[in-house]
Amino acid sequence: MLAGAGALGAVLAAAFDRAGAGSAAGQDWPPFVLVSGLLLVGLVADESGLFATAGHALARVSARGSVLFGGTVVLVAVVTSVLNLDTSVAFLTPVLVYAARSRGGGEDPLLYGCVLVSNAASLLLPGSNLTNLIVLGHLRLSGGRFFSLAAPAWLVSVLVTAAVVAWAERRSLCAPVTPVTPVAAGRTAPGRDRLATLTGLTSVAAVTVCVVVLRSPAIAVAVIGVAATGAMAMSGRASPDRVLHILGLPVLVGLFGVAVALGTLGRSWSGPSVALSHLDAWATAGVAALSSVAFNNLPAASLLAARVPPRPFALLVGLDIGPNLFVTGSLAWILWLRAARTAGATPSIAKASRLGLVAAPLAMGGALGVLVLSGTR
């Protein structure tokens, strides 16, 4: 359904304004190619056992719930920053559910912390969130330069979001637990071979370098993802069905079509650009957050950044952190729900939204405060 709507939107946009649709597609395709490559690299990292090993390590060393939660926040923030928030929720959610079960405690702190921290941590690098690439397409910033400008706001966003989840789940984190065996937890540690481990580590390292160094890393990351996945497939560790499931092409195609349609609208209609030019940083972030909930943050970014935004980093605060307000805010929510249910968890959209309604405004306020103080727009 979403793919059909996106295709229809793109066709209508091209018929209405071919030049505008071409410009919108040119701005929007690199992020979607990038996230496809990152999801493939995430699949390779998962099949090589890197994510599961991290989950086992957390479960072994974290007898206390607070220590386990802290380790989870660090793991989620790092994976989100380097491999994109969609990769984080798609692959870390089941690992964290396992870690909680093997500890014998409640899984809610890690389950909800994964999606909320992933969104909040997607502000650090251009590739951490597709919206970053869409908005920054006008600015030509390198990954290193973007990092230097966004890092303080990113840190505040992650810490505030984690603190809200920890406070809300403090009873679960402090409750006494009885560790269980991996079999009772519902998952055993996957076996690994040296070639698979080497492929996973090499892929992640190569992607990290590309995202940080290259201004336009989409094609390079996609090539790495395809090559690594091909190597895994040849060894029988990644089936075509698994690859297609992870990519979720109908959703990506649908969102791309909608983004092109709204990007075309933003180029032919000056309303969004004029409105943003009259808003300060706080109002810009608020409009971006509400637009994300209304349209999803990818189409919202395409609409609001169809022309050069006057306050791009304030816009990104709303587009990256604002989706924590509700499940419609980002693709990461959809992937999180799918991964959690596959792992046997029963996530509550109502509970996640209650946490997000508290965490998102506080994290956005803290991130914006840091940006304003540093003079970053």
N, C-alpha and C positions, 0 to 999 in steps of 0.2 A: 504493500500500500504506500509506504513512504517512498520507495523507489519510483513508483508510478507518479506520485505527486511531484517528486523532484524532476523527473524527466519532462513532465508536462510544463512545469514552471520554467525550466531551461528553454524549452521550445518556444513558449510564449514570449519569453524575454528576448530571444534571438529574433523573433518575428517583429517585436515591438521596437527594438533598438539593437541592431546587429553589432554595431561598434561598441556600445555599452556592455552588451553581453560578452563580447570577446574580451574586453578589458576586465570584466568581473571574473571570467573564467581564468584569465591569465594571473590574476591576483590570488584566486582561490585554489588552483590545482596543486601548487607546491605543498601546502599543509596536508592535503589529503594523501598525496603520494608519500610524504614523510611519515604520516601515522601508519600507513600500510607497511612501510619498511620497518618501522619500530615494532609493530605488532608481530611481524615475522621474526625479528630478532628476539622479541620477548618469548615467542614460541620456542625458538632454539634454546634460549636460556632456561626455559622451563623443562624442556625435554632432556637437557643435559644435566638437570638436577640442581642448578644453581639456586633457584628460588626455594625449592624444598629443603635444601641443605641449610639455607638461612633460617627457615622456619623451625627445623629440628634444633639448630643451635640456640635459637631463642627459647624454645621449650626446655632445653637442657639446663641453660644457665639462669633461667628466670623463675626461681621458685616463688618470688614475690610478684603479685599481679602488677604492681606499679613499675617494677623493673621490666617485665614483659611488655607492658604498654609503652614505656619509654623506648625500648629497643624497636618496637613496631613503628613508632613515629619516625625514628631515624631511617629505618629500612624503607618505609613508604615514601618519605621525603626524597631520599636519594634515588630510588627507582623512578619516581615521578619526574624528577628533574632531568635525569639522563635519558630515560626511555619513554617518556610521555605518560601523562596521567591515565590514558586509556590502557596502556600496557600494565601499569601498576594495578589498577582495579581488576583487570581481566585475569592476571596471573597470581597476584599476591592474596586476593580474597580467599581462595581455597586453602592456600598455605597457612594463612593466619587463623582460619577456622580450625585447621588441624592443630596448630600450635596451642590454641585455647583448649581444645578437647584433650590433648595429650597431657596438659597441665591439670586437667580435672576441674577447671573453673568455667565461668560463664564466657561465652564467646562475644557478647554484645559490645564490650569496649573495643575489641579488635575489629569486629565486623563493621561497626559504624565509623570507627576511627579511620578505617582504610579509605572509604569513599570521601569523607569530609576532609581529611588531611591531604588526600590526593588532589582534590580541587584546590585547596589552599596552597599546596606546594607547587602548583603549576606555573608560578610566576617567575621562576629563576632563569630559565634559558629559553630561547626562541622555540626550540622543539618540544619544550615541556607541555605546551598546550597549542592546539591548532590555531586558536584565536590570536596567540602572540604573533604568529607568522602572518596572519591576515592583516592585523593592525600595523605591524612593523614593515609591511611590504613597501610602504612609502618612504621609510626612514633609512634603509640600507645600513643598519647597524650590524656589526659582527657579533657573534655569540659572546665573546669576551667582554665587549663594551656593554652589551645588554646585561650581562651578569653583574658588572660593576655598578650599574645604575639600579638594578632591581633587587640585589641581594639583601639589603637591610629591610626592605618592605616584605620580601619573601620570608625572612627569618621571623619577623613579628607575626605575620599571617599564620605560619605553621605553629608557633608557640601558643598563640591565642586560641586557635582552633583545637589544638591538642589539650589545652587546659580546660576548655569547656567540656569536651568529651570526658576527660578524666574526672572532673568534678561531678558531672551527671552520673557517671558510672562508678563513683568512689566506693560504694558498698560492695559491688561485684569485685573490684580490684583488691579490696582489703579482706575479702572473705577467705577463711581457711579452705584449702583445697586438698584433694587426694589425687596425686598423679596416677595416670592410667598408662597402660602399655600402648604402643603404637597401633597394635591390632584393634584394641578396644576403642581407640580414638577414631578408627574408621579409615586409616590410611597408613601404609608402611613406607619406609624410606625407599625411594626408587634407586635401583642400581645404576651405577654410572660407569662408563668406560673412559679411557684417557682421551680418545679421539673426540667423543661427544663433549667432554669437559673442555678440551682445548678449543673446539669450535665455538662453544658458548662464550668462553672467556674472551677469545679473540674478537668475536662479533661485537660483544658489548664494548670492549676497549676501542675498536675501530669506530663504532657509532659515536662514542663519547668524544673522540677527537674530531670527527666530522661536525658534530653539533656545536662544539665550542669554537672551532677554528673557521669553518666555512660560513659565508654569508647566506648561501643557498644550498643547504645540505641535502635537500629532498632526494635528488636523483642518486647521489652517492649512498645515502642510507638505504634507499630502495634496492640498489644493486647489492649491497652487503646483505640485506635481508633475504633477497632471492637466492643469492649464492649460498648462504648459510643454511637456508631451508632446503635447498637442493641437495646439499651435502648430507643433511639429516635424513632426507627422503631416500637417498641412495643406500643409506645404512639401515633403512626400515624403521626409523624412529619418528617419522612425521608423515602420516598418510595424507593424501589429497583432501579427504573429507575433513580432517582436523584443521588443515590449513584454511580451507574455505570457511569453516565455522569460526575460526579465530578472526579472520579478516572481516566477516560480516558485511560482504560487499553490497547487499541491498540497502542496508542502513547508510553506508558511506556514500553510495551513489545517490540515494535520496537526499541526504543532507547537502551534498555537493550541488545538486540541482536547485534546491531551495536557496542555497547561498548565492548561486549565480543569479537567480531571479531577483532576490532582494538587493544584491550588489548592482544589478542593472537599474533597479528602481532608484537606488541611492545616487547613481550617476546621472540619471535623467531628471531627478527631482531634488532640489537643493534643500528641502525642508529639514532633514536630519542634520545636515552639515551646518545650516544656519542656526538651528536650535542649539547644537553643541557649542557653537562659537559664543553663545550668550551665557553659558553655564560655567560655574567655577569647578574646581576639582571634585568637590564633594558631590555636587549635583550631577556631574558627568558620570561618576562611579555609580550613583544611584540609578540613573537612567539606564546605564549599561546592565546593571544587575536585574532590573525589572524587565528589560528587553530580553535578557537571557532566559528568564523564566517563561516569558510569553512566547518566544520563538525558538528557543535553544540558542546557546551562545555562539555557535558557528554561523548560522544565518544572521544573527544579531550583529556579529562582528563585520560580516560582509556589508550589511546595510549601513552601520554607523561609521565604518572606515572606508566607505566607497570613495570618499575624498579625504585628503589629509586631515586627520583629527587634530584639533588644537591642543588637546591634553592627552596624548596617547597612553601614558602610563596610568593616569587616573582612569581612563577608559578600560585598560586591561585589568585593573583592580576589580572593577565591576564585572567584567566578562569572565574572569578567572575564578574569583572568590564568590561572586554573587550567585552562581549556580547552586551553591550549598543551600539556598533558600528552599528549593523544591526539586523534585525528581525530573522535571522537564528542562532543567537548566543546562545540562550537558550530556553528551554521549556517554561519558563515564558512568553516569547513573544507570543507564540501560545495561552496560556491560557488567556493572557491579551486581545488579539484581540477578542477571543471568548466571554469573559465576557463583554467587552465594547460594542460589537455589540448586545449582548443579552439585555443590558441595554438601547439600543436605541441610543447609541453614534455612531459617524462615525470617528473612528481613522484613521489617515493618516500615512501610513508606511514611506512615504517620509519625513514628518515633524518630526516624531519620530527619524528617522535616522539622520536628520540634527542636531537635538538637541544632539543625542548620539555622533555624530562625533566630537562635541565640548566638551561635558561633559566627555566622556570616557578617552581620552588622558590626560586631566587635572586631573581627579580623580585618574587615574593610576599613574601619575607622583607624585601627592601629597602623595598617599599611599606608593609608593616605597621609596620616600624621607624619610618618617617617619621610614620605616623598615630599611633602610640603616643606618640612624642615630642611631637607637636603637641596631643595630648589629644583627637583626633578618633576617635570610635568608629565 
